[in-house]
């Protein structure tokens, strides 16, 4: 019984290790795309904000934009 449990644990650990390696590869690819965007003149900081906004549900995004506008107005930032 213990040997089967040990094998199962080892397989799970190895799976996680492979996935972590894939995740690192994907993160490297994303970094490369941002570097390419920057090289052709795009503002990477703004691109990251747009991506964050696109992940949000429309109503959450609208609420956040409304609050941001309210805060900006309160601070005289128009």
SEFIZA-3560 file (N, C-alpha, C; in Angstrom, 3 decimals):
REM SEFIZA-3560
<numar><xx>0.832</xx><yy>-1.197</yy><zz>0.000</zz><atom>N</atom></numar>
<numar><xx>0.000</xx><yy>0.000</yy><zz>0.000</zz><atom>CA</atom></numar>
<numar><xx>0.873</xx><yy>1.255</yy><zz>0.000</zz><atom>C</atom></numar>
<numar><xx>1.910</xx><yy>1.282</yy><zz>0.813</zz><atom>N</atom></numar>
<numar><xx>2.777</xx><yy>2.458</yy><zz>0.895</zz><atom>CA</atom></numar>
<numar><xx>3.506</xx><yy>2.696</yy><zz>-0.414</zz><atom>C</atom></numar>
<numar><xx>3.900</xx><yy>1.614</yy><zz>-1.102</zz><atom>N</atom></numar>
<numar><xx>4.618</xx><yy>1.770</yy><zz>-2.370</zz><atom>CA</atom></numar>
<numar><xx>3.728</xx><yy>2.420</yy><zz>-3.431</zz><atom>C</atom></numar>
<numar><xx>2.468</xx><yy>2.023</yy><zz>-3.479</zz><atom>N</atom></numar>
<numar><xx>1.538</xx><yy>2.627</yy><zz>-4.435</zz><atom>CA</atom></numar>
<numar><xx>1.336</xx><yy>4.104</yy><zz>-4.123</zz><atom>C</atom></numar>
<numar><xx>1.267</xx><yy>4.439</yy><zz>-2.850</zz><atom>N</atom></numar>
<numar><xx>1.110</xx><yy>5.827</yy><zz>-2.420</zz><atom>CA</atom></numar>
<numar><xx>2.352</xx><yy>6.627</yy><zz>-2.793</zz><atom>C</atom></numar>
<numar><xx>3.531</xx><yy>6.036</yy><zz>-2.587</zz><atom>N</atom></numar>
<numar><xx>4.785</xx><yy>6.697</yy><zz>-2.939</zz><atom>CA</atom></numar>
<numar><xx>4.861</xx><yy>6.956</yy><zz>-4.438</zz><atom>C</atom></numar>
<numar><xx>4.455</xx><yy>5.965</yy><zz>-5.241</zz><atom>N</atom></numar>
<numar><xx>4.462</xx><yy>6.124</yy><zz>-6.697</zz><atom>CA</atom></numar>
<numar><xx>3.509</xx><yy>7.228</yy><zz>-7.118</zz><atom>C</atom></numar>
<numar><xx>2.356</xx><yy>7.241</yy><zz>-6.520</zz><atom>N</atom></numar>
<numar><xx>1.353</xx><yy>8.262</yy><zz>-6.849</zz><atom>CA</atom></numar>
<numar><xx>1.895</xx><yy>9.658</yy><zz>-6.528</zz><atom>C</atom></numar>
<numar><xx>2.492</xx><yy>9.800</yy><zz>-5.352</zz><atom>N</atom></numar>
<numar><xx>3.065</xx><yy>11.079</yy><zz>-4.941</zz><atom>CA</atom></numar>
<numar><xx>4.160</xx><yy>11.510</yy><zz>-5.913</zz><atom>C</atom></numar>
<numar><xx>5.047</xx><yy>10.588</yy><zz>-6.275</zz><atom>N</atom></numar>
<numar><xx>6.130</xx><yy>10.904</yy><zz>-7.199</zz><atom>CA</atom></numar>
<numar><xx>5.570</xx><yy>11.373</yy><zz>-8.542</zz><atom>C</atom></numar>
<numar><xx>4.561</xx><yy>10.691</yy><zz>-9.047</zz><atom>N</atom></numar>
<numar><xx>3.943</xx><yy>11.073</yy><zz>-10.320</zz><atom>CA</atom></numar>
<numar><xx>3.305</xx><yy>12.456</yy><zz>-10.243</zz><atom>C</atom></numar>
<numar><xx>2.642</xx><yy>12.735</yy><zz>-9.135</zz><atom>N</atom></numar>
<numar><xx>2.031</xx><yy>14.055</yy><zz>-8.963</zz><atom>CA</atom></numar>
<numar><xx>3.090</xx><yy>15.151</yy><zz>-8.911</zz><atom>C</atom></numar>
<numar><xx>4.163</xx><yy>14.902</yy><zz>-8.171</zz><atom>N</atom></numar>
<numar><xx>5.258</xx><yy>15.876</yy><zz>-8.075</zz><atom>CA</atom></numar>
<numar><xx>5.871</xx><yy>16.110</yy><zz>-9.448</zz><atom>C</atom></numar>
<numar><xx>6.114</xx><yy>15.052</yy><zz>-10.200</zz><atom>N</atom></numar>
<numar><xx>6.700</xx><yy>15.186</yy><zz>-11.532</zz><atom>CA</atom></numar>
<numar><xx>5.785</xx><yy>15.960</yy><zz>-12.470</zz><atom>C</atom></numar>
<numar><xx>4.481</xx><yy>15.726</yy><zz>-12.359</zz><atom>N</atom></numar>
<numar><xx>3.518</xx><yy>16.492</yy><zz>-13.173</zz><atom>CA</atom></numar>
<numar><xx>3.591</xx><yy>17.975</yy><zz>-12.857</zz><atom>C</atom></numar>
<numar><xx>3.620</xx><yy>18.288</yy><zz>-11.565</zz><atom>N</atom></numar>
<numar><xx>3.701</xx><yy>19.690</yy><zz>-11.148</zz><atom>CA</atom></numar>
<numar><xx>4.993</xx><yy>20.309</yy><zz>-11.663</zz><atom>C</atom></numar>
<numar><xx>6.087</xx><yy>19.574</yy><zz>-11.569</zz><atom>N</atom></numar>
<numar><xx>7.367</xx><yy>20.096</yy><zz>-12.058</zz><atom>CA</atom></numar>
<numar><xx>7.316</xx><yy>20.393</yy><zz>-13.563</zz><atom>C</atom></numar>
<numar><xx>6.713</xx><yy>19.513</yy><zz>-14.328</zz><atom>N</atom></numar>
<numar><xx>6.576</xx><yy>19.749</yy><zz>-15.781</zz><atom>CA</atom></numar>
<numar><xx>5.717</xx><yy>20.973</yy><zz>-16.060</zz><atom>C</atom></numar>
<numar><xx>4.617</xx><yy>21.100</yy><zz>-15.331</zz><atom>N</atom></numar>
<numar><xx>3.738</xx><yy>22.256</yy><zz>-15.510</zz><atom>CA</atom></numar>
<numar><xx>4.435</xx><yy>23.551</yy><zz>-15.119</zz><atom>C</atom></numar>
<numar><xx>5.206</xx><yy>23.527</yy><zz>-14.051</zz><atom>N</atom></numar>
<numar><xx>5.966</xx><yy>24.713</yy><zz>-13.635</zz><atom>CA</atom></numar>
<numar><xx>6.950</xx><yy>25.116</yy><zz>-14.732</zz><atom>C</atom></numar>
<numar><xx>7.587</xx><yy>24.142</yy><zz>-15.358</zz><atom>N</atom></numar>
<numar><xx>8.529</xx><yy>24.425</yy><zz>-16.444</zz><atom>CA</atom></numar>
<numar><xx>7.799</xx><yy>25.029</yy><zz>-17.642</zz><atom>C</atom></numar>
<numar><xx>6.617</xx><yy>24.485</yy><zz>-17.961</zz><atom>N</atom></numar>
<numar><xx>5.814</xx><yy>25.048</yy><zz>-19.053</zz><atom>CA</atom></numar>
<numar><xx>5.398</xx><yy>26.478</yy><zz>-18.732</zz><atom>C</atom></numar>
<numar><xx>5.016</xx><yy>26.710</yy><zz>-17.473</zz><atom>N</atom></numar>
<numar><xx>4.603</xx><yy>28.047</yy><zz>-17.041</zz><atom>CA</atom></numar>
<numar><xx>5.757</xx><yy>29.027</yy><zz>-17.207</zz><atom>C</atom></numar>
<numar><xx>6.958</xx><yy>28.610</yy><zz>-16.850</zz><atom>N</atom></numar>
<numar><xx>8.135</xx><yy>29.467</yy><zz>-17.001</zz><atom>CA</atom></numar>
<numar><xx>8.356</xx><yy>29.784</yy><zz>-18.478</zz><atom>C</atom></numar>
<numar><xx>8.203</xx><yy>28.781</yy><zz>-19.330</zz><atom>N</atom></numar>
<numar><xx>8.360</xx><yy>28.997</yy><zz>-20.768</zz><atom>CA</atom></numar>
<numar><xx>7.337</xx><yy>29.989</yy><zz>-21.303</zz><atom>C</atom></numar>
<numar><xx>6.111</xx><yy>29.884</yy><zz>-20.854</zz><atom>N</atom></numar>
<numar><xx>5.057</xx><yy>30.806</yy><zz>-21.292</zz><atom>CA</atom></numar>
<numar><xx>5.349</xx><yy>32.213</yy><zz>-20.787</zz><atom>C</atom></numar>
<numar><xx>5.812</xx><yy>32.328</yy><zz>-19.530</zz><atom>N</atom></numar>
<numar><xx>6.161</xx><yy>33.646</yy><zz>-18.988</zz><atom>CA</atom></numar>
<numar><xx>7.286</xx><yy>34.274</yy><zz>-19.810</zz><atom>C</atom></numar>
<numar><xx>8.257</xx><yy>33.466</yy><zz>-20.213</zz><atom>N</atom></numar>
<numar><xx>9.347</xx><yy>33.967</yy><zz>-21.061</zz><atom>CA</atom></numar>
<numar><xx>8.809</xx><yy>34.448</yy><zz>-22.406</zz><atom>C</atom></numar>
<numar><xx>7.868</xx><yy>33.699</yy><zz>-22.978</zz><atom>N</atom></numar>
<numar><xx>7.265</xx><yy>34.088</yy><zz>-24.257</zz><atom>CA</atom></numar>
<numar><xx>6.522</xx><yy>35.423</yy><zz>-24.132</zz><atom>C</atom></numar>
<numar><xx>5.784</xx><yy>35.581</yy><zz>-23.038</zz><atom>N</atom></numar>
<numar><xx>5.042</xx><yy>36.827</yy><zz>-22.807</zz><atom>CA</atom></numar>
<numar><xx>6.012</xx><yy>37.995</yy><zz>-22.677</zz><atom>C</atom></numar>
<numar><xx>7.097</xx><yy>37.784</yy><zz>-21.948</zz><atom>N</atom></numar>
<numar><xx>8.118</xx><yy>38.819</yy><zz>-21.792</zz><atom>CA</atom></numar>
<numar><xx>8.692</xx><yy>39.217</yy><zz>-23.155</zz><atom>C</atom></numar>
<numar><xx>8.916</xx><yy>38.220</yy><zz>-24.009</zz><atom>N</atom></numar>
<numar><xx>9.434</xx><yy>38.492</yy><zz>-25.355</zz><atom>CA</atom></numar>
<numar><xx>8.457</xx><yy>39.333</yy><zz>-26.177</zz><atom>C</atom></numar>
<numar><xx>7.168</xx><yy>39.054</yy><zz>-26.053</zz><atom>N</atom></numar>
<numar><xx>6.166</xx><yy>39.818</yy><zz>-26.793</zz><atom>CA</atom></numar>
<numar><xx>6.147</xx><yy>41.268</yy><zz>-26.317</zz><atom>C</atom></numar>
<numar><xx>6.227</xx><yy>41.473</yy><zz>-25.005</zz><atom>N</atom></numar>
<numar><xx>6.287</xx><yy>42.839</yy><zz>-24.485</zz><atom>CA</atom></numar>
<numar><xx>7.549</xx><yy>43.557</yy><zz>-24.972</zz><atom>C</atom></numar>
<numar><xx>8.662</xx><yy>42.851</yy><zz>-25.011</zz><atom>N</atom></numar>
<numar><xx>9.905</xx><yy>43.456</yy><zz>-25.509</zz><atom>CA</atom></numar>
<numar><xx>9.761</xx><yy>43.843</yy><zz>-26.976</zz><atom>C</atom></numar>
<numar><xx>9.107</xx><yy>43.006</yy><zz>-27.753</zz><atom>N</atom></numar>
<numar><xx>8.861</xx><yy>43.308</yy><zz>-29.170</zz><atom>CA</atom></numar>
<numar><xx>7.968</xx><yy>44.538</yy><zz>-29.296</zz><atom>C</atom></numar>
<numar><xx>6.922</xx><yy>44.601</yy><zz>-28.489</zz><atom>N</atom></numar>
<numar><xx>6.008</xx><yy>45.741</yy><zz>-28.526</zz><atom>CA</atom></numar>
<numar><xx>6.754</xx><yy>47.027</yy><zz>-28.182</zz><atom>C</atom></numar>
<numar><xx>7.597</xx><yy>46.959</yy><zz>-27.152</zz><atom>N</atom></numar>
<numar><xx>8.370</xx><yy>48.134</yy><zz>-26.748</zz><atom>CA</atom></numar>
<numar><xx>9.328</xx><yy>48.556</yy><zz>-27.861</zz><atom>C</atom></numar>
<numar><xx>9.932</xx><yy>47.583</yy><zz>-28.524</zz><atom>N</atom></numar>
<numar><xx>10.895</xx><yy>47.869</yy><zz>-29.588</zz><atom>CA</atom></numar>
<numar><xx>10.260</xx><yy>48.615</yy><zz>-30.766</zz><atom>C</atom></numar>
<numar><xx>8.966</xx><yy>48.386</yy><zz>-30.993</zz><atom>N</atom></numar>
<numar><xx>8.297</xx><yy>49.080</yy><zz>-32.100</zz><atom>CA</atom></numar>
<numar><xx>7.550</xx><yy>50.323</yy><zz>-31.638</zz><atom>C</atom></numar>
<numar><xx>7.735</xx><yy>50.697</yy><zz>-30.349</zz><atom>N</atom></numar>
<numar><xx>7.219</xx><yy>51.969</yy><zz>-29.884</zz><atom>CA</atom></numar>
<numar><xx>5.960</xx><yy>51.960</yy><zz>-29.040</zz><atom>C</atom></numar>
<numar><xx>5.442</xx><yy>50.782</yy><zz>-28.704</zz><atom>N</atom></numar>
<numar><xx>4.245</xx><yy>50.747</yy><zz>-27.860</zz><atom>CA</atom></numar>
<numar><xx>4.628</xx><yy>50.933</yy><zz>-26.392</zz><atom>C</atom></numar>
<numar><xx>3.718</xx><yy>51.511</yy><zz>-25.630</zz><atom>N</atom></numar>
<numar><xx>3.914</xx><yy>51.716</yy><zz>-24.201</zz><atom>CA</atom></numar>
<numar><xx>3.469</xx><yy>50.443</yy><zz>-23.475</zz><atom>C</atom></numar>
<numar><xx>4.438</xx><yy>49.694</yy><zz>-22.993</zz><atom>N</atom></numar>
<numar><xx>4.170</xx><yy>48.397</yy><zz>-22.381</zz><atom>CA</atom></numar>
<numar><xx>3.343</xx><yy>48.541</yy><zz>-21.108</zz><atom>C</atom></numar>
<numar><xx>3.588</xx><yy>49.591</yy><zz>-20.339</zz><atom>N</atom></numar>
<numar><xx>2.828</xx><yy>49.805</yy><zz>-19.108</zz><atom>CA</atom></numar>
<numar><xx>1.333</xx><yy>49.951</yy><zz>-19.421</zz><atom>C</atom></numar>
<numar><xx>1.027</xx><yy>50.701</yy><zz>-20.464</zz><atom>N</atom></numar>
<numar><xx>-0.376</xx><yy>50.878</yy><zz>-20.870</zz><atom>CA</atom></numar>
<numar><xx>-0.947</xx><yy>49.565</yy><zz>-21.400</zz><atom>C</atom></numar>
<numar><xx>-0.140</xx><yy>48.828</yy><zz>-22.157</zz><atom>N</atom></numar>
<numar><xx>-0.594</xx><yy>47.520</yy><zz>-22.662</zz><atom>CA</atom></numar>
<numar><xx>-0.979</xx><yy>46.601</yy><zz>-21.502</zz><atom>C</atom></numar>
<numar><xx>-0.176</xx><yy>46.592</yy><zz>-20.438</zz><atom>N</atom></numar>
<numar><xx>-0.481</xx><yy>45.749</yy><zz>-19.273</zz><atom>CA</atom></numar>
<numar><xx>-1.793</xx><yy>46.187</yy><zz>-18.615</zz><atom>C</atom></numar>
<numar><xx>-2.020</xx><yy>47.507</yy><zz>-18.563</zz><atom>N</atom></numar>
<numar><xx>-3.282</xx><yy>48.001</yy><zz>-17.995</zz><atom>CA</atom></numar>
<numar><xx>-4.469</xx><yy>47.564</yy><zz>-18.851</zz><atom>C</atom></numar>
<numar><xx>-4.318</xx><yy>47.647</yy><zz>-20.168</zz><atom>N</atom></numar>
<numar><xx>-5.401</xx><yy>47.239</yy><zz>-21.074</zz><atom>CA</atom></numar>
<numar><xx>-5.705</xx><yy>45.754</yy><zz>-20.892</zz><atom>C</atom></numar>
<numar><xx>-4.671</xx><yy>44.939</yy><zz>-20.805</zz><atom>N</atom></numar>
<numar><xx>-4.875</xx><yy>43.501</yy><zz>-20.619</zz><atom>CA</atom></numar>
<numar><xx>-5.594</xx><yy>43.232</yy><zz>-19.304</zz><atom>C</atom></numar>
<numar><xx>-5.197</xx><yy>43.940</yy><zz>-18.238</zz><atom>N</atom></numar>
<numar><xx>-5.873</xx><yy>43.786</yy><zz>-16.944</zz><atom>CA</atom></numar>
<numar><xx>-7.349</xx><yy>44.171</yy><zz>-17.058</zz><atom>C</atom></numar>
<numar><xx>-7.621</xx><yy>45.277</yy><zz>-17.760</zz><atom>N</atom></numar>
<numar><xx>-9.009</xx><yy>45.723</yy><zz>-17.926</zz><atom>CA</atom></numar>
<numar><xx>-9.824</xx><yy>44.721</yy><zz>-18.746</zz><atom>C</atom></numar>
<numar><xx>-9.218</xx><yy>44.162</yy><zz>-19.788</zz><atom>N</atom></numar>
<numar><xx>-9.937</xx><yy>43.209</yy><zz>-20.641</zz><atom>CA</atom></numar>
<numar><xx>-10.284</xx><yy>41.918</yy><zz>-19.909</zz><atom>C</atom></numar>
<numar><xx>-9.538</xx><yy>41.593</yy><zz>-18.850</zz><atom>N</atom></numar>
<numar><xx>-9.831</xx><yy>40.395</yy><zz>-18.062</zz><atom>CA</atom></numar>
<numar><xx>-11.065</xx><yy>40.587</yy><zz>-17.181</zz><atom>C</atom></numar>
<numar><xx>-11.390</xx><yy>41.851</yy><zz>-16.896</zz><atom>N</atom></numar>
<numar><xx>-12.509</xx><yy>42.154</yy><zz>-16.001</zz><atom>CA</atom></numar>
<numar><xx>-13.845</xx><yy>41.959</yy><zz>-16.708</zz><atom>C</atom></numar>
<numar><xx>-14.857</xx><yy>41.697</yy><zz>-15.907</zz><atom>N</atom></numar>
<numar><xx>-16.217</xx><yy>41.682</yy><zz>-16.434</zz><atom>CA</atom></numar>
<numar><xx>-16.593</xx><yy>43.124</yy><zz>-16.752</zz><atom>C</atom></numar>
<numar><xx>-17.430</xx><yy>43.331</yy><zz>-17.778</zz><atom>N</atom></numar>
<numar><xx>-17.782</xx><yy>44.702</yy><zz>-18.177</zz><atom>CA</atom></numar>
<numar><xx>-18.325</xx><yy>45.566</yy><zz>-17.037</zz><atom>C</atom></numar>
<numar><xx>-19.165</xx><yy>44.996</yy><zz>-16.174</zz><atom>N</atom></numar>
<numar><xx>-19.724</xx><yy>45.807</yy><zz>-15.090</zz><atom>CA</atom></numar>
<numar><xx>-18.660</xx><yy>46.172</yy><zz>-14.054</zz><atom>C</atom></numar>
<numar><xx>-17.715</xx><yy>45.268</yy><zz>-13.802</zz><atom>N</atom></numar>
<numar><xx>-16.616</xx><yy>45.582</yy><zz>-12.876</zz><atom>CA</atom></numar>
<numar><xx>-15.730</xx><yy>46.691</yy><zz>-13.457</zz><atom>C</atom></numar>
<numar><xx>-15.457</xx><yy>46.582</yy><zz>-14.746</zz><atom>N</atom></numar>
<numar><xx>-14.629</xx><yy>47.585</yy><zz>-15.414</zz><atom>CA</atom></numar>
<numar><xx>-15.310</xx><yy>48.947</yy><zz>-15.383</zz><atom>C</atom></numar>
<numar><xx>-16.588</xx><yy>48.975</yy><zz>-15.654</zz><atom>N</atom></numar>
<numar><xx>-17.344</xx><yy>50.222</yy><zz>-15.645</zz><atom>CA</atom></numar>
<numar><xx>-17.348</xx><yy>50.849</yy><zz>-14.255</zz><atom>C</atom></numar>
<numar><xx>-17.547</xx><yy>50.004</yy><zz>-13.234</zz><atom>N</atom></numar>
<numar><xx>-17.552</xx><yy>50.503</yy><zz>-11.859</zz><atom>CA</atom></numar>
<numar><xx>-16.189</xx><yy>51.090</yy><zz>-11.497</zz><atom>C</atom></numar>
<numar><xx>-15.123</xx><yy>50.402</yy><zz>-11.867</zz><atom>N</atom></numar>
<numar><xx>-13.784</xx><yy>50.884</yy><zz>-11.558</zz><atom>CA</atom></numar>
<numar><xx>-13.501</xx><yy>52.204</yy><zz>-12.274</zz><atom>C</atom></numar>
<numar><xx>-13.910</xx><yy>52.311</yy><zz>-13.537</zz><atom>N</atom></numar>
<numar><xx>-13.696</xx><yy>53.548</yy><zz>-14.285</zz><atom>CA</atom></numar>
<numar><xx>-14.478</xx><yy>54.708</yy><zz>-13.670</zz><atom>C</atom></numar>
<numar><xx>-15.695</xx><yy>54.428</yy><zz>-13.204</zz><atom>N</atom></numar>
<numar><xx>-16.503</xx><yy>55.461</yy><zz>-12.559</zz><atom>CA</atom></numar>
<numar><xx>-15.839</xx><yy>55.947</yy><zz>-11.277</zz><atom>C</atom></numar>
<numar><xx>-15.358</xx><yy>55.019</yy><zz>-10.466</zz><atom>N</atom></numar>
<numar><xx>-14.686</xx><yy>55.394</yy><zz>-9.218</zz><atom>CA</atom></numar>
<numar><xx>-13.417</xx><yy>56.185</yy><zz>-9.526</zz><atom>C</atom></numar>
<numar><xx>-12.659</xx><yy>55.750</yy><zz>-10.524</zz><atom>N</atom></numar>
<numar><xx>-11.446</xx><yy>56.466</yy><zz>-10.911</zz><atom>CA</atom></numar>
<numar><xx>-11.772</xx><yy>57.892</yy><zz>-11.342</zz><atom>C</atom></numar>
<numar><xx>-12.803</xx><yy>58.050</yy><zz>-12.167</zz><atom>N</atom></numar>
<numar><xx>-13.221</xx><yy>59.385</yy><zz>-12.601</zz><atom>CA</atom></numar>
<numar><xx>-13.642</xx><yy>60.250</yy><zz>-11.412</zz><atom>C</atom></numar>
<numar><xx>-14.353</xx><yy>59.661</yy><zz>-10.454</zz><atom>N</atom></numar>
<numar><xx>-14.782</xx><yy>60.386</yy><zz>-9.257</zz><atom>CA</atom></numar>
<numar><xx>-13.577</xx><yy>60.864</yy><zz>-8.446</zz><atom>C</atom></numar>
<numar><xx>-12.601</xx><yy>59.987</yy><zz>-8.249</zz><atom>N</atom></numar>
<numar><xx>-11.408</xx><yy>60.352</yy><zz>-7.507</zz><atom>CA</atom></numar>
<numar><xx>-10.613</xx><yy>61.432</yy><zz>-8.229</zz><atom>C</atom></numar>
<numar><xx>-10.491</xx><yy>61.296</yy><zz>-9.543</zz><atom>N</atom></numar>
<numar><xx>-9.753</xx><yy>62.299</yy><zz>-10.321</zz><atom>CA</atom></numar>
<numar><xx>-10.433</xx><yy>63.652</yy><zz>-10.212</zz><atom>C</atom></numar>
<numar><xx>-11.746</xx><yy>63.667</yy><zz>-10.315</zz><atom>N</atom></numar>
<numar><xx>-12.501</xx><yy>64.939</yy><zz>-10.201</zz><atom>CA</atom></numar>
<numar><xx>-12.313</xx><yy>65.545</yy><zz>-8.820</zz><atom>C</atom></numar>
<numar><xx>-12.343</xx><yy>64.718</yy><zz>-7.784</zz><atom>N</atom></numar>
<numar><xx>-12.176</xx><yy>65.207</yy><zz>-6.420</zz><atom>CA</atom></numar>
<numar><xx>-10.793</xx><yy>65.817</yy><zz>-6.202</zz><atom>C</atom></numar>
<numar><xx>-9.822</xx><yy>65.350</yy><zz>-6.962</zz><atom>N</atom></numar>
<numar><xx>-8.455</xx><yy>65.854</yy><zz>-6.837</zz><atom>CA</atom></numar>
<numar><xx>-8.139</xx><yy>66.937</yy><zz>-7.855</zz><atom>C</atom></numar>
<numar><xx>-9.162</xx><yy>67.352</yy><zz>-8.614</zz><atom>N</atom></numar>
<numar><xx>-8.974</xx><yy>68.418</yy><zz>-9.598</zz><atom>CA</atom></numar>
<numar><xx>-8.150</xx><yy>67.979</yy><zz>-10.799</zz><atom>C</atom></numar>
<numar><xx>-8.203</xx><yy>66.696</yy><zz>-11.110</zz><atom>N</atom></numar>
<numar><xx>-7.425</xx><yy>66.177</yy><zz>-12.225</zz><atom>CA</atom></numar>
<numar><xx>-8.252</xx><yy>66.064</yy><zz>-13.503</zz><atom>C</atom></numar>
<numar><xx>-9.475</xx><yy>66.571</yy><zz>-13.437</zz><atom>N</atom></numar>
<numar><xx>-10.352</xx><yy>66.624</yy><zz>-14.614</zz><atom>CA</atom></numar>
<numar><xx>-10.697</xx><yy>65.314</yy><zz>-15.137</zz><atom>C</atom></numar>
//
